[in-house]
């Protein structure tokens, strides 16, 4: 049977050193590393307002 993880573990607040940008052509969000500027991930669905959770929007 599945159990919940112990309390105190896990993310609290925003993810550090990450930014997300809205691509004007595809109207989807792209996640990037704020130190290096490298793109990490793209959203692939869920409409125009689908953002990454806990990532700062630029």
N, C-alpha and C positions, 0 to 999 in steps of 0.2 A: 504494500500500500504506500502511496506517495505521502510525503510529509513536507511541511513548510520548512524553509531554511532557517538556521538560527538567527535570532534578532541581532542587529548590530552589523551584519555583513551586507554588502551591496552598495550601490551608488546612492549618494546623498547629494542632491542639487545637480548643478550642471556638470557636464563632462569637460575637463580642463584641456586646453590646447587644441580645441576643435572649433571650427566655424562651418557654417553652411551658407551657400549662395544659391540664389534662384537663377537657373539658366533661362535667359530670355527666349531662346528658340523653342526649347521643349517644355518650358514652364514647370519643370521639376527641380527638386533641390539636390545639390551636390555637396557632400561633406568633404572638408579639407583640413589638413593639419595646419595650425596657425603658425608654428615655428618654421617649417620647411616650405609651406605653400603647396605641398603635393596633394592632389585629389585622392580621396580614399574610397568613396562610395557614391552611388547615385540612387535616388529613389526611382523605382521602375513603374509604379502604378499609383492608384488611389487619388487621382485628381490633382488639381492645381494647388491645393492648400495642405498637402501631405508633407509634413516636416519630420526631421529626425528628432526624437525625444531627447531632451536634456542637452542639446547642442545650440550654442549661441548663433543667432541669425545676423548676418551682415547685410 
